[in-house]
Amino acid sequence: MLHGMRALLVVGLALAAPAPEPAAEAAMPFGLGDHQVPTLAPILKRTTPAVVNIATRGRVSIQQNPLFSDPFFRRFFDLPPAPRQRRVHSVGSGVIVDAQEGYVLTNDHVIANADKIFVKLKDRRQFTAELVGTDPDTDIAVLKIPPEDLTALAIGDSDALEVGDFVIAIGNPFGIGQTVTSGIVSALRRSGLGIEGFEDFIQTDASINPGNSGGALVTLRGDLIGINTAIIGPSGGNVGIGFAIPINMARRVMAQLIAHGEMRRGRLGVSTQDLTPDLAAALGSDLDLGAVITQVAPRSSAAKAGLKAGDIVIAVDGEQVRSAADMRNKVGLSRVGKTIELTVLRDGAVHKISTEIVEARQLQIGGDEAQQPLAGATISELAEDSPMFGRIEGVQVIEVERGSPASRIGLRKDDIIVEANRKPVHNLEEFVAAVKSGGKALVLKIRRGNAQVVIVVR
């Protein structure tokens, strides 16, 4: 069972090797102690000053039974005023990745709901951090602290990792202080775990514990190759299965957060599935890795570029595509406006197709009189990861504020609005026009899971 609390990967490893000959000492990635036994101490002296402890302070809303919010009920039973919020505190870890600018990488869930973020260095200095930006879909956040005599970790290449590579994890378990453990890479490119929206995890046999989220996973050369984020633990403790976000993914998110303060995630307009042996045989291919395009959205950039259902995507910008999740990551982490080159196999021939990553547009419904019943809802074009993508056309409800007009009329997150005032809607412009055409009435036809729902507001 996947444990809900994310924590740092702390890997357990015992090095048992004969002492090398003196001539080989310079080639070893670790040092030798006074008694000529292997030690990681020289690496840790260089890397641990770059790993910080993070403490946060914030408030969260308290969910209450509506009965207890009724003023008459409270007066009748002489109940004291009920607090609507409660204070929360959390601890975690972070990694200094830019000493000149003071940038710190950590997990989004470490700083979620924080009003104040405090960063404590190994030398006991403490700073109040500024939140530069955060991306819940990858669980990455970037903080900024004063660049005063900081030490940053060298950035490695997580794509160069192999199963069996030794790694070191550094973090702040249970808030007790900086802790170091070591182990190996157990697996690569783990996805489909339901931990994050975009998953491409490094798995390690780390001893992971709460409070270590956002800490560093480094190689024996001291290069940062992962941000530790999650564990599998049936009872909440470590069972030797932990996950880190690859640094190559984290860097791409960090660049957008620093540039824009948010992740401007794009869309291509296709849905895909893994290339299985049976599917490959049916398509006349002997490939064993790739992503098969199953649907192409009309009027999307993919459709304009000529992509078709049945195309097997084998590379994006020259980088191999191993699965549907791998392709989704490559597209979802590309900046809006970028032109990417897809290498596809179609009818036995290889084609190079260039297409643009376009912005996934959203509409926050506000106080417009015609849209007032929908106030508090955020509407988006149908997401590519929706199971309905390519099967129906409409716009998707991605968020509904609690207690808002949209919530009161029965609108729910993930509803797909296919008609408004008896007019089909294919995009946000058609949706807005259809809503405004209804006069004093609003009729919405909605696809909710496998059911169809009609909402009428007068």
SESEBA-19074 format. One record per residue (C-alpha): x, y, z; residue in three letters. Coordinates in steps of 0.02 Angstrom, whole numbers. Each point is the difference from the previous one (the first is absolute). Example, Ala and Ser with C-alpha at 12.3 -4.5 7.8 and 13.67 -1.06 7.14 Angstrom:
BEGIN
<px = 615 py = -225 pz = 390 residuo = ala>
<px = 69 py = 172 pz = -33 residuo = ser>
//
This chain:
BEGIN
<px = 0 py = 0 pz = 0 residuo = met>
<px = 65 py = 170 pz = -44 residuo = leu>
<px = 25 py = 103 pz = 154 residuo = his>
<px = -70 py = 176 pz = -8 residuo = gly>
<px = 145 py = 85 pz = 87 residuo = met>
<px = 144 py = 38 pz = -113 residuo = arg>
<px = 174 py = -10 pz = 70 residuo = ala>
<px = 182 py = 2 pz = -46 residuo = leu>
<px = 89 py = -148 pz = -73 residuo = leu>
<px = 134 py = -53 pz = 121 residuo = val>
<px = 92 py = -149 pz = -70 residuo = val>
<px = 81 py = -137 pz = 107 residuo = gly>
<px = 165 py = -69 pz = -64 residuo = leu>
<px = 146 py = -88 pz = 80 residuo = ala>
<px = 161 py = 10 pz = -99 residuo = leu>
<px = 99 py = -158 pz = 22 residuo = ala>
<px = 153 py = 1 pz = -111 residuo = ala>
<px = 184 py = -35 pz = 25 residuo = pro>
<px = 111 py = 152 pz = 18 residuo = ala>
<px = 64 py = 49 pz = -173 residuo = pro>
<px = 179 py = 19 pz = -46 residuo = glu>
<px = 68 py = 176 pz = 30 residuo = pro>
<px = 17 py = 29 pz = -189 residuo = ala>
<px = -189 py = -25 pz = -23 residuo = ala>
<px = -49 py = 121 pz = 138 residuo = glu>
<px = -10 py = 152 pz = -115 residuo = ala>
<px = -123 py = -90 pz = -116 residuo = ala>
<px = -122 py = -44 pz = 138 residuo = met>
<px = -155 py = 110 pz = 16 residuo = pro>
<px = 10 py = -10 pz = 189 residuo = phe>
<px = 141 py = 28 pz = 122 residuo = gly>
<px = 102 py = -107 pz = 119 residuo = leu>
<px = 1 py = 29 pz = 186 residuo = gly>
<px = 146 py = -10 pz = 120 residuo = asp>
<px = -16 py = -189 pz = 5 residuo = his>
<px = -3 py = -19 pz = -190 residuo = gln>
<px = -185 py = -46 pz = -11 residuo = val>
<px = -125 py = 77 pz = -122 residuo = pro>
<px = -90 py = 155 pz = 62 residuo = thr>
<px = -125 py = 123 pz = -74 residuo = leu>
<px = 55 py = 139 pz = 117 residuo = ala>
<px = 95 py = 102 pz = -132 residuo = pro>
<px = -154 py = 5 pz = -113 residuo = ile>
<px = -115 py = 46 pz = 144 residuo = leu>
<px = 111 py = 143 pz = 54 residuo = lys>
<px = -28 py = 75 pz = -172 residuo = arg>
<px = -185 py = -39 pz = -20 residuo = thr>
<px = -86 py = 14 pz = 169 residuo = thr>
<px = 19 py = 191 pz = 15 residuo = pro>
<px = -115 py = 14 pz = -153 residuo = ala>
<px = -144 py = -97 pz = 81 residuo = val>
<px = -111 py = 105 pz = 111 residuo = val>
<px = -138 py = -27 pz = 128 residuo = asn>
<px = -168 py = 81 pz = -39 residuo = ile>
<px = -133 py = 47 pz = 127 residuo = ala>
<px = -167 py = 78 pz = -44 residuo = thr>
<px = -141 py = 86 pz = 90 residuo = arg>
<px = -173 py = 23 pz = -74 residuo = gly>
<px = -188 py = -19 pz = 16 residuo = arg>
<px = -127 py = -119 pz = -76 residuo = val>
<px = -189 py = 10 pz = -5 residuo = ser>
<px = -97 py = -110 pz = 121 residuo = ile>
<px = -139 py = -98 pz = -81 residuo = gln>
<px = -157 py = 5 pz = 106 residuo = gln>
<px = -173 py = -75 pz = -3 residuo = asn>
<px = -114 py = 132 pz = -79 residuo = pro>
<px = -116 py = -16 pz = 151 residuo = leu>
<px = 134 py = 69 pz = 115 residuo = phe>
<px = 20 py = 151 pz = -115 residuo = ser>
<px = -183 py = 47 pz = 18 residuo = asp>
<px = -12 py = 157 pz = 111 residuo = pro>
<px = -172 py = -51 pz = 69 residuo = phe>
<px = 65 py = -172 pz = 49 residuo = phe>
<px = 152 py = 75 pz = 86 residuo = arg>
<px = -105 py = 128 pz = 96 residuo = arg>
<px = -129 py = -131 pz = 52 residuo = phe>
<px = 133 py = -113 pz = 76 residuo = phe>
<px = 109 py = 146 pz = 58 residuo = asp>
<px = 152 py = -65 pz = -95 residuo = leu>
<px = 160 py = 105 pz = 1 residuo = pro>
<px = 64 py = 70 pz = -166 residuo = pro>
<px = 79 py = -139 pz = -100 residuo = ala>
<px = 172 py = 29 pz = -77 residuo = pro>
<px = 0 py = -7 pz = -189 residuo = arg>
<px = 186 py = -31 pz = -15 residuo = gln>
<px = 136 py = -88 pz = 97 residuo = arg>
<px = 186 py = 26 pz = 5 residuo = arg>
<px = 111 py = -131 pz = -80 residuo = val>
<px = 187 py = -29 pz = 9 residuo = his>
<px = 108 py = -115 pz = -106 residuo = ser>
<px = 181 py = -46 pz = -24 residuo = val>
<px = 93 py = -60 pz = -152 residuo = gly>
<px = 160 py = 18 pz = -98 residuo = ser>
<px = 68 py = 95 pz = -149 residuo = gly>
<px = 152 py = 15 pz = -111 residuo = val>
<px = 97 py = 156 pz = -46 residuo = ile>
<px = 26 py = -10 pz = -189 residuo = val>
<px = 58 py = 179 pz = -36 residuo = asp>
<px = 114 py = 82 pz = 127 residuo = ala>
<px = 13 py = 165 pz = -95 residuo = gln>
<px = -190 py = 27 pz = -8 residuo = glu>
<px = -49 py = -95 pz = 157 residuo = gly>
<px = -119 py = -123 pz = -84 residuo = tyr>
<px = -56 py = -152 pz = 101 residuo = val>
<px = -91 py = -151 pz = -73 residuo = leu>
<px = -127 py = -92 pz = 107 residuo = thr>
<px = -169 py = -89 pz = -12 residuo = asn>
<px = -164 py = 92 pz = -25 residuo = asp>
<px = -79 py = -99 pz = 141 residuo = his>
<px = 135 py = 59 pz = 120 residuo = val>
<px = -53 py = 182 pz = -17 residuo = ile>
<px = -186 py = -22 pz = -39 residuo = ala>
<px = -114 py = 115 pz = 102 residuo = asn>
<px = 151 py = 93 pz = 70 residuo = ala>
<px = -10 py = 182 pz = 52 residuo = asp>
<px = 181 py = 1 pz = 57 residuo = lys>
<px = 144 py = -109 pz = -62 residuo = ile>
<px = 161 py = -12 pz = 100 residuo = phe>
<px = 160 py = -75 pz = -70 residuo = val>
<px = 136 py = -57 pz = 119 residuo = lys>
<px = 176 py = -36 pz = -64 residuo = leu>
<px = 121 py = -129 pz = 67 residuo = lys>
<px = 102 py = 140 pz = 80 residuo = asp>
<px = -159 py = 46 pz = 99 residuo = arg>
<px = -36 py = 161 pz = -92 residuo = arg>
<px = -186 py = 25 pz = -31 residuo = gln>
<px = -89 py = 100 pz = -135 residuo = phe>
<px = -179 py = 41 pz = -41 residuo = thr>
<px = -25 py = -66 pz = -176 residuo = ala>
<px = -97 py = 75 pz = -144 residuo = glu>
<px = -109 py = -119 pz = -101 residuo = leu>
<px = 51 py = 20 pz = -182 residuo = val>
<px = -124 py = -123 pz = -71 residuo = gly>
<px = -77 py = -171 pz = 20 residuo = thr>
<px = -67 py = -140 pz = -110 residuo = asp>
<px = -111 py = -127 pz = 90 residuo = pro>
<px = -8 py = -114 pz = -153 residuo = asp>
<px = 185 py = -41 pz = 16 residuo = thr>
<px = 11 py = 40 pz = 188 residuo = asp>
<px = 140 py = 126 pz = -31 residuo = ile>
<px = 18 py = 170 pz = 84 residuo = ala>
<px = 138 py = 131 pz = -12 residuo = val>
<px = 47 py = 113 pz = 146 residuo = leu>
<px = 120 py = 147 pz = 7 residuo = lys>
<px = 110 py = 48 pz = 148 residuo = ile>
<px = 132 py = 137 pz = 17 residuo = pro>
<px = 155 py = -56 pz = -98 residuo = pro>
<px = 119 py = 23 pz = 146 residuo = glu>
<px = 147 py = -121 pz = -3 residuo = asp>
<px = -103 py = -148 pz = -61 residuo = leu>
<px = 55 py = -170 pz = -64 residuo = thr>
<px = -93 py = -77 pz = -147 residuo = ala>
<px = -2 py = -179 pz = -61 residuo = leu>
<px = 66 py = -40 pz = -172 residuo = ala>
<px = -141 py = -55 pz = -116 residuo = ile>
<px = 20 py = -174 pz = -74 residuo = gly>
<px = -85 py = -90 pz = -144 residuo = asp>
<px = -140 py = -114 pz = 62 residuo = ser>
<px = -19 py = -74 pz = -176 residuo = asp>
<px = 173 py = -77 pz = 20 residuo = ala>
<px = -50 py = -100 pz = 155 residuo = leu>
<px = -4 py = -189 pz = -4 residuo = glu>
<px = -81 py = -125 pz = 115 residuo = val>
<px = 131 py = -51 pz = 128 residuo = gly>
<px = 86 py = 170 pz = 10 residuo = asp>
<px = 45 py = 49 pz = 177 residuo = phe>
<px = -88 py = 156 pz = 66 residuo = val>
<px = 0 py = 106 pz = 158 residuo = ile>
<px = -153 py = 82 pz = 77 residuo = ala>
<px = 9 py = 153 pz = 112 residuo = ile>
<px = -144 py = 78 pz = 95 residuo = gly>
<px = -88 py = 41 pz = 163 residuo = asn>
<px = -101 py = -152 pz = 60 residuo = pro>
<px = -130 py = 37 pz = 134 residuo = phe>
<px = 78 py = 171 pz = 20 residuo = gly>
<px = 143 py = -74 pz = 103 residuo = ile>
<px = 135 py = 80 pz = -108 residuo = gly>
<px = 102 py = -39 pz = -152 residuo = gln>
<px = 19 py = -186 pz = -31 residuo = thr>
<px = 95 py = -96 pz = -133 residuo = val>
<px = -31 py = -176 pz = -65 residuo = thr>
<px = 53 py = -95 pz = -155 residuo = ser>
<px = -59 py = -138 pz = -116 residuo = gly>
<px = -28 py = -42 pz = -182 residuo = ile>
<px = -116 py = 46 pz = -142 residuo = val>
<px = -130 py = -139 pz = 4 residuo = ser>
<px = -97 py = 47 pz = -158 residuo = ala>
<px = -22 py = 142 pz = -123 residuo = leu>
<px = -147 py = 86 pz = -88 residuo = arg>
<px = -132 py = -54 pz = 124 residuo = arg>
<px = -170 py = 69 pz = -47 residuo = ser>
<px = -185 py = -39 pz = 22 residuo = gly>
<px = 15 py = 8 pz = 190 residuo = leu>
<px = -127 py = 139 pz = 22 residuo = gly>
<px = 117 py = 104 pz = 107 residuo = ile>
<px = 17 py = 147 pz = -119 residuo = glu>
<px = -77 py = 57 pz = -163 residuo = gly>
<px = 165 py = -23 pz = -92 residuo = phe>
<px = 102 py = -150 pz = 57 residuo = glu>
<px = 170 py = -64 pz = -55 residuo = asp>
<px = 72 py = -50 pz = 168 residuo = phe>
<px = 169 py = -67 pz = 49 residuo = ile>
<px = -33 py = -144 pz = 121 residuo = gln>
<px = 124 py = -39 pz = 137 residuo = thr>
<px = 11 py = -114 pz = 151 residuo = asp>
<px = 13 py = 152 pz = 111 residuo = ala>
<px = -56 py = 5 pz = 179 residuo = ser>
<px = -123 py = 142 pz = -22 residuo = ile>
<px = -87 py = 91 pz = 141 residuo = asn>
<px = -117 py = 149 pz = 19 residuo = pro>
<px = 90 py = 167 pz = 0 residuo = gly>
<px = 127 py = -47 pz = -132 residuo = asn>
<px = -106 py = 53 pz = -149 residuo = ser>
<px = 92 py = 118 pz = -116 residuo = gly>
<px = 171 py = -65 pz = 49 residuo = gly>
<px = 143 py = -47 pz = -115 residuo = ala>
<px = 39 py = -164 pz = -86 residuo = leu>
<px = 181 py = 10 pz = -59 residuo = val>
<px = 126 py = -112 pz = -87 residuo = thr>
<px = 165 py = -55 pz = 75 residuo = leu>
<px = 79 py = 145 pz = -94 residuo = arg>
<px = -111 py = 121 pz = 95 residuo = gly>
<px = -114 py = 46 pz = -147 residuo = asp>
<px = -184 py = 34 pz = 33 residuo = leu>
<px = -106 py = -122 pz = -101 residuo = ile>
<px = -167 py = -1 pz = 93 residuo = gly>
<px = -118 py = 90 pz = 120 residuo = ile>
<px = -69 py = -126 pz = 123 residuo = asn>
<px = -188 py = 3 pz = 13 residuo = thr>
<px = -96 py = -159 pz = 42 residuo = ala>
<px = -3 py = -174 pz = 75 residuo = ile>
<px = -101 py = -158 pz = -3 residuo = ile>
<px = -34 py = -48 pz = 179 residuo = gly>
<px = -151 py = -105 pz = 52 residuo = pro>
<px = 16 py = 54 pz = 181 residuo = ser>
<px = 73 py = 172 pz = -29 residuo = gly>
<px = 180 py = -55 pz = 24 residuo = gly>
<px = 138 py = -44 pz = -119 residuo = asn>
<px = 0 py = -167 pz = -92 residuo = val>
<px = 144 py = 40 pz = -117 residuo = gly>
<px = -102 py = 72 pz = -144 residuo = ile>
<px = 22 py = 186 pz = -23 residuo = gly>
<px = -13 py = 120 pz = -147 residuo = phe>
<px = 92 py = 155 pz = -59 residuo = ala>
<px = -44 py = 124 pz = -137 residuo = ile>
<px = 139 py = -6 pz = -132 residuo = pro>
<px = 101 py = 160 pz = 0 residuo = ile>
<px = -20 py = 18 pz = -190 residuo = asn>
<px = -188 py = 14 pz = 25 residuo = met>
<px = 19 py = 114 pz = 151 residuo = ala>
<px = 116 py = 118 pz = -97 residuo = arg>
<px = -126 py = 24 pz = -140 residuo = arg>
<px = -136 py = 42 pz = 125 residuo = val>
<px = 117 py = 114 pz = 99 residuo = met>
<px = 45 py = 99 pz = -156 residuo = ala>
<px = -183 py = 42 pz = -32 residuo = gln>
<px = -36 py = 39 pz = 183 residuo = leu>
<px = 146 py = 122 pz = 5 residuo = ile>
<px = -49 py = 79 pz = -166 residuo = ala>
<px = -189 py = 10 pz = 25 residuo = his>
<px = -39 py = -43 pz = 182 residuo = gly>
<px = -105 py = -144 pz = -62 residuo = glu>
<px = 7 py = -151 pz = -115 residuo = met>
<px = -72 py = 46 pz = -170 residuo = arg>
<px = -42 py = -176 pz = -54 residuo = arg>
<px = -42 py = -26 pz = -181 residuo = gly>
<px = -104 py = -124 pz = -98 residuo = arg>
<px = 20 py = -89 pz = -165 residuo = leu>
<px = -175 py = -69 pz = -29 residuo = gly>
<px = 28 py = -188 pz = 2 residuo = val>
<px = -37 py = -145 pz = 116 residuo = ser>
<px = 119 py = -148 pz = 3 residuo = thr>
<px = 23 py = -173 pz = 71 residuo = gln>
<px = 151 py = -113 pz = 27 residuo = asp>
<px = 63 py = -102 pz = -146 residuo = leu>
<px = -30 py = -182 pz = 50 residuo = thr>
<px = 63 py = -151 pz = -98 residuo = pro>
<px = -178 py = -39 pz = -59 residuo = asp>
<px = -29 py = 180 pz = -53 residuo = leu>
<px = 167 py = 7 pz = -88 residuo = ala>
<px = -42 py = -159 pz = -97 residuo = ala>
<px = -170 py = 70 pz = -48 residuo = ala>
<px = 83 py = 158 pz = -66 residuo = leu>
<px = 132 py = -101 pz = -95 residuo = gly>
<px = 145 py = 54 pz = 109 residuo = ser>
<px = 136 py = -95 pz = 91 residuo = asp>
<px = 33 py = 142 pz = 123 residuo = leu>
<px = -15 py = -34 pz = 186 residuo = asp>
<px = 6 py = 180 pz = 63 residuo = leu>
<px = -104 py = 151 pz = -49 residuo = gly>
<px = -167 py = 87 pz = 18 residuo = ala>
<px = -146 py = -33 pz = -116 residuo = val>
<px = -112 py = 148 pz = -43 residuo = ile>
<px = -179 py = -56 pz = 30 residuo = thr>
<px = -93 py = 165 pz = -23 residuo = gln>
<px = 38 py = 167 pz = -82 residuo = val>
<px = -107 py = 147 pz = 54 residuo = ala>
<px = -81 py = 96 pz = -143 residuo = pro>
<px = 75 py = 173 pz = -32 residuo = arg>
<px = 147 py = -39 pz = 116 residuo = ser>
<px = 181 py = 36 pz = -44 residuo = ser>
<px = 25 py = -188 pz = -20 residuo = ala>
<px = -141 py = -9 pz = -127 residuo = ala>
<px = 69 py = 150 pz = -95 residuo = lys>
<px = 172 py = -84 pz = -6 residuo = ala>
<px = -73 py = -158 pz = -77 residuo = gly>
<px = 16 py = -122 pz = 145 residuo = leu>
<px = -121 py = -146 pz = -11 residuo = lys>
<px = -73 py = -133 pz = 112 residuo = ala>
<px = 110 py = -155 pz = -17 residuo = gly>
<px = 163 py = 97 pz = -14 residuo = asp>
<px = 136 py = -71 pz = 113 residuo = ile>
<px = 102 py = 139 pz = 80 residuo = val>
<px = 177 py = -63 pz = 27 residuo = ile>
<px = 90 py = 165 pz = 40 residuo = ala>
<px = -31 py = 181 pz = 49 residuo = val>
<px = 138 py = 121 pz = -51 residuo = asp>
<px = 114 py = -149 pz = -26 residuo = gly>
<px = -29 py = -71 pz = 175 residuo = glu>
<px = -70 py = -176 pz = 4 residuo = gln>
<px = -182 py = -20 pz = 54 residuo = val>
<px = -19 py = -157 pz = 105 residuo = arg>
<px = -184 py = 9 pz = 48 residuo = ser>
<px = -157 py = 106 pz = -2 residuo = ala>
<px = 48 py = 73 pz = 170 residuo = ala>
<px = 173 py = 43 pz = -68 residuo = asp>
<px = -77 py = 93 pz = -148 residuo = met>
<px = -122 py = 90 pz = 115 residuo = arg>
<px = 145 py = 59 pz = 107 residuo = asn>
<px = 99 py = 62 pz = -150 residuo = lys>
<px = -148 py = 98 pz = -68 residuo = val>
<px = -67 py = 60 pz = 168 residuo = gly>
<px = 169 py = 68 pz = 54 residuo = leu>
<px = 32 py = 93 pz = -162 residuo = ser>
<px = -30 py = 187 pz = 4 residuo = arg>
<px = -148 py = 75 pz = -89 residuo = val>
<px = 46 py = 59 pz = -174 residuo = gly>
<px = 142 py = -124 pz = -25 residuo = lys>
<px = 4 py = -98 pz = -163 residuo = thr>
<px = 42 py = -182 pz = 29 residuo = ile>
<px = 48 py = -134 pz = -126 residuo = glu>
<px = -86 py = -168 pz = 15 residuo = leu>
<px = 76 py = -155 pz = -78 residuo = thr>
<px = -145 py = -114 pz = -45 residuo = val>
<px = -17 py = -169 pz = -82 residuo = leu>
<px = -148 py = -9 pz = -120 residuo = arg>
<px = -33 py = -149 pz = -116 residuo = asp>
<px = 179 py = -58 pz = 19 residuo = gly>
<px = 77 py = 168 pz = -47 residuo = ala>
<px = 83 py = 125 pz = 117 residuo = val>
<px = -62 py = 180 pz = -8 residuo = his>
<px = 63 py = 159 pz = 83 residuo = lys>
<px = -146 py = 112 pz = 47 residuo = ile>
<px = 20 py = 171 pz = 80 residuo = ser>
<px = -140 py = 75 pz = 103 residuo = thr>
<px = -22 py = 140 pz = 126 residuo = glu>
<px = -37 py = -16 pz = 186 residuo = ile>
<px = -151 py = 112 pz = 30 residuo = val>
<px = -67 py = 70 pz = 162 residuo = glu>
<px = -134 py = -97 pz = 92 residuo = ala>
<px = -123 py = 143 pz = 24 residuo = arg>
<px = -105 py = 27 pz = 156 residuo = gln>
<px = -145 py = 113 pz = 45 residuo = leu>
<px = -33 py = 55 pz = 179 residuo = gln>
<px = -186 py = 41 pz = 11 residuo = ile>
<px = -25 py = 161 pz = 96 residuo = gly>
<px = -134 py = 132 pz = 20 residuo = gly>
<px = -64 py = 17 pz = -178 residuo = asp>
<px = -190 py = 9 pz = 17 residuo = glu>
<px = -34 py = -128 pz = -136 residuo = ala>
<px = 124 py = -121 pz = 78 residuo = gln>
<px = -46 py = 33 pz = 182 residuo = gln>
<px = -73 py = -175 pz = 34 residuo = pro>
<px = 172 py = -70 pz = -48 residuo = leu>
<px = 102 py = 119 pz = 108 residuo = ala>
<px = 135 py = -92 pz = 97 residuo = gly>
<px = 33 py = -128 pz = -138 residuo = ala>
<px = 158 py = -15 pz = -102 residuo = thr>
<px = -32 py = -67 pz = -175 residuo = ile>
<px = 134 py = -69 pz = -115 residuo = ser>
<px = 14 py = -80 pz = -169 residuo = glu>
<px = -10 py = -189 pz = 17 residuo = leu>
<px = 161 py = -65 pz = 77 residuo = ala>
<px = 102 py = -127 pz = -96 residuo = glu>
<px = 9 py = -113 pz = 153 residuo = asp>
<px = -190 py = -7 pz = 14 residuo = ser>
<px = -71 py = -173 pz = -43 residuo = pro>
<px = -127 py = 92 pz = -109 residuo = met>
<px = 131 py = 91 pz = -103 residuo = phe>
<px = -25 py = -39 pz = -184 residuo = gly>
<px = -164 py = -90 pz = 35 residuo = arg>
<px = -112 py = 151 pz = 28 residuo = ile>
<px = 15 py = 187 pz = -25 residuo = glu>
<px = -33 py = 127 pz = 135 residuo = gly>
<px = 81 py = 104 pz = 137 residuo = val>
<px = 56 py = -67 pz = 168 residuo = gln>
<px = -33 py = 64 pz = 176 residuo = val>
<px = 169 py = -7 pz = 86 residuo = ile>
<px = -45 py = 86 pz = 163 residuo = glu>
<px = -156 py = 53 pz = 96 residuo = val>
<px = 16 py = 113 pz = 152 residuo = glu>
<px = -89 py = -64 pz = 154 residuo = arg>
<px = -161 py = 97 pz = 34 residuo = gly>
<px = 6 py = 93 pz = -167 residuo = ser>
<px = -151 py = 20 pz = -117 residuo = pro>
<px = 75 py = -133 pz = -113 residuo = ala>
<px = 9 py = -120 pz = 146 residuo = ser>
<px = -180 py = 37 pz = 52 residuo = arg>
<px = -72 py = -41 pz = -171 residuo = ile>
<px = 87 py = -169 pz = 5 residuo = gly>
<px = 153 py = 24 pz = -108 residuo = leu>
<px = 143 py = -117 pz = 46 residuo = arg>
<px = 185 py = -13 pz = -37 residuo = lys>
<px = 36 py = -104 pz = -158 residuo = asp>
<px = -174 py = 28 pz = -71 residuo = asp>
<px = 7 py = 16 pz = -190 residuo = ile>
<px = -124 py = 127 pz = -69 residuo = ile>
<px = -51 py = -57 pz = -174 residuo = val>
<px = -146 py = 119 pz = -28 residuo = glu>
<px = -52 py = 170 pz = 69 residuo = ala>
<px = -175 py = 65 pz = -35 residuo = asn>
<px = -22 py = -142 pz = -127 residuo = arg>
<px = 152 py = 53 pz = -100 residuo = lys>
<px = 150 py = -119 pz = -17 residuo = pro>
<px = 162 py = 71 pz = 71 residuo = val>
<px = 170 py = -50 pz = -66 residuo = his>
<px = 108 py = 135 pz = 79 residuo = asn>
<px = -5 py = 142 pz = 125 residuo = leu>
<px = -60 py = 130 pz = -125 residuo = glu>
<px = -151 py = -104 pz = -50 residuo = glu>
<px = -37 py = -35 pz = 183 residuo = phe>
<px = -1 py = 184 pz = 49 residuo = val>
<px = -107 py = 46 pz = -151 residuo = ala>
<px = -125 py = -139 pz = 36 residuo = ala>
<px = -16 py = 50 pz = 184 residuo = val>
<px = -34 py = 182 pz = -46 residuo = lys>
<px = -133 py = -50 pz = -128 residuo = ser>
<px = -116 py = -77 pz = 128 residuo = gly>
<px = -83 py = 155 pz = 71 residuo = gly>
<px = -67 py = -31 pz = 175 residuo = lys>
<px = 21 py = -189 pz = -10 residuo = ala>
<px = 155 py = -109 pz = -4 residuo = leu>
<px = -6 py = -180 pz = -58 residuo = val>
<px = 158 py = -106 pz = 8 residuo = leu>
<px = 20 py = -175 pz = -69 residuo = lys>
<px = 142 py = -85 pz = 93 residuo = ile>
<px = 96 py = -163 pz = -17 residuo = arg>
<px = 42 py = -60 pz = 176 residuo = arg>
<px = 96 py = -164 pz = -5 residuo = gly>
<px = -110 py = -119 pz = -99 residuo = asn>
<px = -160 py = 98 pz = 38 residuo = ala>
<px = -82 py = 148 pz = -83 residuo = gln>
<px = -65 py = 140 pz = 111 residuo = val>
<px = -107 py = 151 pz = -43 residuo = val>
<px = 6 py = 155 pz = 111 residuo = ile>
<px = -134 py = 133 pz = -21 residuo = val>
<px = 17 py = 170 pz = 85 residuo = val>
<px = -137 py = 133 pz = -10 residuo = arg>
//
